[in-house]
Amino acid sequence: MPVGTRATVKGVTPEQLRTLGAEVVLANAYHLFLRPGHDLVAEAGGLHAFMNWDRAILTDSGGFQIFSLADTLSLSDDGVRFRSILDGTWHQWTPEDNMAVQEALGADIVMQLDECPPFPAEEGHVATAVRRSAAWAARCKQAHSRDDQALFGIVQGGLYPRLRAESVERLIGIGFPGYGIGGYSVGEPHDAMLESLAPVTEALPADRPRYLMGVGTPTSVLQAIALGVDMFDCVLPTRTARTGTALSSQGRMNLKNARYARDFSPLDPGCSCPTCVGYTRAYLRHLVVMKEMLGSILLSVHNLAFLLDLTDRAREAIAEGRFGAMLAEWMDGPGADDY
């Protein structure tokens, strides 16, 4: 799911996203609450009308963003008080406030307000976050009133198996139509993430979508699909594009590298996206080196196309009973270790 934090996927138009086959985009309740304001978005007719996107939208609660700014918040069981990164003003959010914001934004899938501890964090700190997040999940469900939105709970627990299991048990007891798995991509080792993720996906209901939050490298996506994950989001494709990096089955391609200066071949010969069909590596390198806006746009289009195609092919492979072979081929290939 392409990330459109402030109601826009950076450098890519909604028309381009539709052409690439994106079915869901993300937006962030924290950032939209601060600017332009959820009331203004509601007045515009909700996020779909506001950003001209007629497919599904998921809004993150903003909990991760709030807790990543630990020096600007105060926390209690009732909620969180945080300082705006824009103008320094203080705001108070309870789970009920957060639901009101996300209902006003009008996304199709909304996430509970949760406490996301950093990595590393002591077990006692993580245990408190698990129990507080579960209590907030129950309050979010109680407060949430829009039948046209699916509210997902979020599993926490860091790398502590016992706490992950406790979090899953508490959330299943409350009951949600889908479950996010949070607390990853915060600096933990990749192998440790997979090890602690496996029992979580196994314990979550098989008939409800499982959403691994903030994880989106090609290797991680395929390995997590093998464990039963259904949904992913990550800023990787557009953020790396803005640094001049392209994703490919051969690994990351740094277009600043002089080796591409006279390379008039397509960016990725195996890709049929508009960037690869219409532009050469030499031209893309020229745009990147000269810091032209078009370079970031074209690389964003390609990187999103690459990940959307990867998951599309994974779905086909699962349906045809050959996903294991697809994963093995990727892990044996030249790009696996580069992500």
C-alpha positions in Angstrom: 0.0 0.0 0.0 1.7 3.3 -1.1 2.1 5.7 1.7 0.4 9.1 1.3 1.1 10.6 4.8 -0.4 14.0 4.2 -3.1 12.9 1.7 -0.6 12.6 -1.1 1.9 9.9 -2.3 4.9 12.1 -2.8 5.6 12.9 -6.4 2.9 10.6 -7.9 -0.6 11.6 -9.0 -3.7 9.6 -8.2 -4.1 8.9 -11.9 -0.6 7.4 -12.0 -1.3 5.3 -8.9 -4.5 3.9 -10.5 -2.5 3.1 -13.7 0.1 1.3 -11.6 -2.7 -0.8 -10.0 -2.6 0.5 -6.4 -5.8 -0.5 -4.6 -5.2 1.1 -1.2 -3.2 4.2 -0.2 -2.3 5.3 3.3 -2.8 8.6 5.1 -1.8 9.6 8.6 -4.3 10.9 11.2 -1.6 12.7 13.2 -0.2 14.8 10.3 -3.7 15.6 8.8 -5.0 16.5 12.3 -2.2 19.1 12.5 -2.7 20.4 9.0 -5.0 21.0 7.2 -7.2 19.7 10.0 -9.7 16.8 10.1 -12.6 19.2 10.2 -11.5 20.8 6.9 -11.1 17.4 5.3 -14.6 16.4 6.4 -15.9 19.7 5.0 -14.3 18.8 1.7 -16.2 15.5 1.6 -13.6 13.3 3.3 -10.3 12.1 2.1 -11.5 10.4 -1.0 -12.9 13.7 -2.4 -10.2 15.8 -0.9 -7.3 13.9 -2.6 -9.2 12.6 -5.7 -8.8 9.0 -4.8 -11.7 6.7 -5.6 -10.2 3.5 -4.2 -9.6 2.4 -0.7 -7.8 4.5 1.9 -6.3 3.4 5.3 -5.5 6.0 7.9 -2.9 5.2 10.6 -3.9 6.5 14.0 -0.7 8.5 14.3 0.4 6.7 17.4 3.8 5.8 15.9 4.5 9.4 14.9 3.5 10.7 18.4 5.7 8.1 20.2 8.6 8.7 17.9 8.8 12.2 19.3 9.2 11.1 22.9 10.6 14.4 24.1 7.4 16.2 23.1 4.7 14.1 24.8 3.3 13.1 28.2 1.5 9.8 28.6 -1.2 8.4 30.9 -3.7 5.6 30.8 -6.3 8.1 29.7 -4.4 9.2 26.6 -1.4 11.1 25.3 -0.6 14.8 25.3 1.8 15.9 22.5 3.3 19.0 21.1 2.8 19.9 17.4 5.9 19.6 15.2 4.5 22.5 13.2 3.9 25.3 15.7 4.7 23.9 19.2 1.1 23.9 20.4 0.0 21.2 22.8 -2.8 18.7 22.0 -4.5 16.0 24.1 -5.7 12.8 22.5 -7.7 10.0 24.1 -8.6 6.9 22.1 -12.1 8.5 21.7 -10.5 11.7 20.3 -8.5 9.7 17.8 -11.6 7.8 16.6 -13.4 11.1 16.1 -10.5 12.4 14.0 -10.3 9.3 11.8 -14.1 9.2 11.4 -14.0 12.8 10.1 -11.2 11.9 7.7 -13.4 9.2 6.3 -11.0 6.4 5.4 -12.2 2.9 4.7 -9.8 1.2 7.2 -8.8 3.0 10.4 -6.3 1.9 13.1 -6.7 2.0 16.8 -4.6 4.4 18.9 -1.8 2.4 20.4 1.5 2.9 22.3 4.5 2.0 20.2 7.6 1.6 22.4 11.1 2.1 20.9 13.7 -0.5 20.2 15.4 -1.5 22.4 13.0 -1.2 25.3 13.0 -3.0 28.7 10.4 -5.8 29.0 8.5 -3.9 31.7 8.1 -0.9 29.5 6.9 -3.1 26.6 4.5 -5.0 28.9 2.9 -1.7 30.0 2.5 -0.6 26.4 0.9 -3.9 25.5 -1.7 -3.6 28.3 -2.3 0.1 27.7 -2.7 -0.5 23.9 -5.2 -3.3 24.6 -7.2 -1.0 26.9 -7.2 1.7 24.2 -8.2 -0.8 21.6 -11.3 -1.6 23.6 -12.1 2.1 24.0 -11.5 2.7 20.3 -14.0 0.0 19.4 -16.5 1.3 21.8 -16.2 4.9 20.4 -16.0 3.9 16.8 -19.4 4.4 15.1 -19.0 4.4 11.3 -20.3 1.2 9.8 -18.5 2.0 6.5 -15.1 1.9 8.2 -13.2 -1.2 9.3 -11.4 -0.6 12.6 -8.2 -2.7 13.0 -6.5 -3.5 16.4 -2.7 -3.4 16.6 -0.5 -6.1 18.1 2.5 -4.8 20.1 5.0 -6.6 22.2 8.4 -5.8 20.8 10.7 -8.9 20.5 9.2 -10.5 23.6 7.3 -13.6 22.5 5.3 -13.7 25.7 4.2 -10.1 25.3 3.3 -10.6 21.6 1.2 -13.6 22.6 -0.5 -11.6 25.3 -1.2 -8.7 22.9 -2.8 -11.1 20.4 -4.9 -12.8 23.0 -6.2 -9.5 24.4 -7.1 -8.1 20.9 -8.8 -11.3 19.8 -10.9 -11.1 23.0 -12.0 -7.7 21.9 -12.6 -8.7 18.3 -11.7 -6.8 15.2 -12.3 -7.3 11.4 -8.5 -7.1 10.9 -5.3 -6.8 12.8 -2.2 -4.6 12.4 1.1 -5.9 13.6 3.1 -2.9 14.9 6.3 -2.2 16.7 8.6 -3.3 13.9 11.0 -1.4 11.6 12.2 0.5 14.7 15.8 -0.7 14.5 15.4 -4.4 15.4 17.5 -7.0 13.6 15.7 -8.4 10.5 16.0 -12.1 11.6 14.7 -11.2 15.1 11.7 -9.6 13.5 10.8 -12.7 11.5 11.4 -14.9 14.4 8.9 -13.0 16.6 6.5 -12.4 13.8 5.9 -16.1 13.0 4.0 -17.0 16.2 2.0 -13.8 15.9 0.6 -14.5 12.4 0.0 -18.1 13.4 -2.1 -17.0 16.4 -4.1 -14.4 14.6 -7.5 -15.4 13.1 -6.9 -16.9 9.6 -10.1 -15.3 8.2 -9.0 -11.7 9.1 -6.4 -9.6 7.2 -3.0 -9.3 8.9 -1.2 -6.0 8.2 2.5 -5.7 8.9 2.9 -2.0 9.6 5.8 0.0 8.2 7.6 -3.0 6.6 8.1 -2.9 2.8 11.5 -4.1 1.5 11.1 -6.7 -1.2 12.8 -9.4 0.8 10.9 -8.7 4.0 7.6 -8.6 2.1 8.1 -12.0 0.5 9.3 -13.6 3.8 6.4 -12.1 5.7 3.9 -13.3 3.1 5.3 -16.8 3.7 4.4 -16.4 7.3 0.8 -15.3 6.5 0.9 -11.5 6.3 -1.6 -9.9 3.8 -1.0 -6.2 3.8 2.1 -4.0 3.9 3.0 -0.3 3.8 6.3 1.5 3.6 7.8 4.9 2.6 10.7 3.0 1.0 9.7 3.2 -2.7 9.2 7.0 -2.7 11.8 7.9 -0.1 14.6 6.0 -1.9 13.5 7.5 -5.2 14.1 10.9 -3.9 17.7 9.9 -3.1 18.2 8.6 -6.6 17.8 4.9 -5.9 15.8 2.5 -7.9 14.5 -1.0 -6.8 15.1 -4.0 -8.9 15.4 -7.8 -8.8 19.1 -7.2 -9.0 19.1 -5.1 -5.9 19.2 -1.3 -5.3 20.5 0.8 -8.2 22.1 4.1 -7.2 21.6 6.3 -10.2 24.2 8.7 -9.0 26.8 6.1 -9.9 28.9 7.1 -12.9 28.5 3.7 -14.5 25.1 4.8 -15.7 26.2 8.0 -17.4 26.3 6.4 -20.9 24.0 3.5 -20.2 21.1 3.9 -22.7 19.3 0.8 -21.7 16.0 0.8 -19.8 16.1 1.2 -16.0 14.9 -2.3 -15.4 14.5 -4.4 -18.6 12.1 -6.7 -16.9 9.7 -3.9 -15.9 6.9 -2.5 -18.0 6.2 0.6 -16.0 6.1 4.0 -17.8 9.6 4.9 -16.5 11.2 1.7 -17.8 9.4 1.9 -21.1 10.1 5.5 -21.8 13.4 6.5 -20.3 17.0 5.3 -20.2 19.4 4.9 -17.2 21.6 7.7 -18.7 18.7 10.2 -18.7 17.5 9.2 -15.3 21.0 9.6 -13.9 21.2 13.1 -15.5 17.9 14.1 -13.8 19.2 12.7 -10.5 22.6 14.4 -10.6 21.0 17.7 -11.7 18.5 17.4 -8.9 15.6 17.7 -11.3 12.1 17.1 -9.9 11.3 14.7 -12.7 14.0 12.3 -11.6 12.3 11.7 -8.3 8.9 11.4 -9.9 10.0 8.8 -12.5 11.9 6.8 -9.9 8.9 6.9 -7.5 6.7 5.6 -10.3 9.1 2.7 -11.0 9.7 1.8 -7.4 6.0 1.7 -6.6 5.4 -0.3 -9.8 8.1 -2.8 -8.7 6.6 -3.5 -5.3 3.0 -3.6 -6.6 4.1 -6.0 -9.3 6.0 -8.1 -6.7 2.9 -8.5 -4.5 0.7 -9.1 -7.6 3.0 -12.0 -8.6 3.0 -13.3 -5.1 -0.8 -13.5 -5.1 -0.7 -15.3 -8.4 1.9 -17.7 -7.1 -0.1 -18.5 -4.0 -3.2 -19.2 -6.1 -1.3 -21.5 -8.3 0.5 -23.3 -5.4 4.0 -22.2 -6.3 4.7 -19.4 -3.8 7.4 -21.5 -2.1 9.3 -21.7 -5.4 8.9 -18.0 -6.0 10.3 -17.2 -2.5 13.2 -19.6 -3.0 14.1 -18.1 -6.4 14.1 -14.6 -4.9 16.2 -15.6 -1.9 18.7 -17.3 -4.2 18.8 -14.3 -6.5 21.2 -11.3 -6.6 18.8 -8.8 -5.0 17.8 -10.6 -1.8 20.7 -9.6 0.4 20.6 -6.0 -0.9 17.3 -5.3 0.9 
